[in-house]
Structures are given as structure tokens and as C-alpha cells.
Amino acid sequence: MTTPTTAEELVLDVLKERAMHLTDLRLKTKLTDPKLRAAVDELQKAGKVEVHRGADIKWRHARSAQVVSLPGQDLSPPKGMGGWGGRFRRQ
């Protein structure tokens, strides 16, 4: 995998590679980086990504987070290894 040159490419790369969402929780240091934040804003204006609030899409653990996704992407919380993993589910 080649390293992306611009912040815009980095954002799209992460979204496409992982097929998941960038949240302020998961990538806090990167998304608070002004260059990456600016790139997300640019991509949003261009209509290449959508930015949602965690509370609007029912992410209990990410109420205040902003979720960056590709247009039309499934916004249900990530399944699998992340989160509580079902270990504490009621028996």
C-alpha cells in the first residue's frame, strides 16, 4: 500500500481500506489535527464524505463524536472485535 500524499487522500484511504467510519473517539489525535480536519471539511463540501453526529445515528458510546463516512455507507456501530464484544451480555 502506498502512503497517501495529501490529507484528503488519507481520509478517503482510511474510509475505503477499513470500510468503516472515522470517529473522533477512534482517531482522536488524527482528526483533531488541523490539516486532517480541513481535509474532511473540503471533502464534505465536495460531497465525497458525509459527517454525522454520533447521537443522531444511535451510537451509544459515541454520542458526542462526529462520524465521517462515505456517502450511503451503513452507519450501524462496528461489529466484531471492537466494543463490548458481547462478553457482558445478559445470559
Contacts in CASP RR format, 6 or more apart in sequence:
PFRMAT RR
TARGET T0000
AUTHOR 0000-0000-0000
METHOD contacts of the structure
MODEL  1
MTTPTTAEELVLDVLKERAMHLTDLRLKTKLTDPKLRAAVDELQKAGKVE
VHRGADIKWRHARSAQVVSLPGQDLSPPKGMGGWGGRFRRQ
1 17 0 8 1.000
4 10 0 8 1.000
4 13 0 8 1.000
6 39 0 8 1.000
7 33 0 8 1.000
7 35 0 8 1.000
7 36 0 8 1.000
7 38 0 8 1.000
7 39 0 8 1.000
8 39 0 8 1.000
8 42 0 8 1.000
8 43 0 8 1.000
10 36 0 8 1.000
10 39 0 8 1.000
11 22 0 8 1.000
11 36 0 8 1.000
11 39 0 8 1.000
11 40 0 8 1.000
11 43 0 8 1.000
11 49 0 8 1.000
11 68 0 8 1.000
12 43 0 8 1.000
12 48 0 8 1.000
12 49 0 8 1.000
14 22 0 8 1.000
14 27 0 8 1.000
15 21 0 8 1.000
15 22 0 8 1.000
15 49 0 8 1.000
15 68 0 8 1.000
15 69 0 8 1.000
15 70 0 8 1.000
15 73 0 8 1.000
16 70 0 8 1.000
19 73 0 8 1.000
20 78 0 8 1.000
21 67 0 8 1.000
21 68 0 8 1.000
21 69 0 8 1.000
21 73 0 8 1.000
21 75 0 8 1.000
21 78 0 8 1.000
22 30 0 8 1.000
22 31 0 8 1.000
22 40 0 8 1.000
22 67 0 8 1.000
22 68 0 8 1.000
22 69 0 8 1.000
23 54 0 8 1.000
23 59 0 8 1.000
23 62 0 8 1.000
23 65 0 8 1.000
23 66 0 8 1.000
23 67 0 8 1.000
23 68 0 8 1.000
24 31 0 8 1.000
24 32 0 8 1.000
24 62 0 8 1.000
24 64 0 8 1.000
24 65 0 8 1.000
24 66 0 8 1.000
25 61 0 8 1.000
25 62 0 8 1.000
25 65 0 8 1.000
30 36 0 8 1.000
31 37 0 8 1.000
31 40 0 8 1.000
31 66 0 8 1.000
31 68 0 8 1.000
40 49 0 8 1.000
40 51 0 8 1.000
40 68 0 8 1.000
43 49 0 8 1.000
44 50 0 8 1.000
44 51 0 8 1.000
47 71 0 8 1.000
48 70 0 8 1.000
48 71 0 8 1.000
49 68 0 8 1.000
49 69 0 8 1.000
49 70 0 8 1.000
49 71 0 8 1.000
50 68 0 8 1.000
50 69 0 8 1.000
50 70 0 8 1.000
50 71 0 8 1.000
50 72 0 8 1.000
50 73 0 8 1.000
51 66 0 8 1.000
51 67 0 8 1.000
51 68 0 8 1.000
52 66 0 8 1.000
52 67 0 8 1.000
52 69 0 8 1.000
52 75 0 8 1.000
53 64 0 8 1.000
53 65 0 8 1.000
53 66 0 8 1.000
53 67 0 8 1.000
54 62 0 8 1.000
54 63 0 8 1.000
54 64 0 8 1.000
54 65 0 8 1.000
54 66 0 8 1.000
54 67 0 8 1.000
55 63 0 8 1.000
55 64 0 8 1.000
57 67 0 8 1.000
57 75 0 8 1.000
58 77 0 8 1.000
59 65 0 8 1.000
59 67 0 8 1.000
59 77 0 8 1.000
60 77 0 8 1.000
61 77 0 8 1.000
61 83 0 8 1.000
62 77 0 8 1.000
67 75 0 8 1.000
69 75 0 8 1.000
77 83 0 8 1.000
END
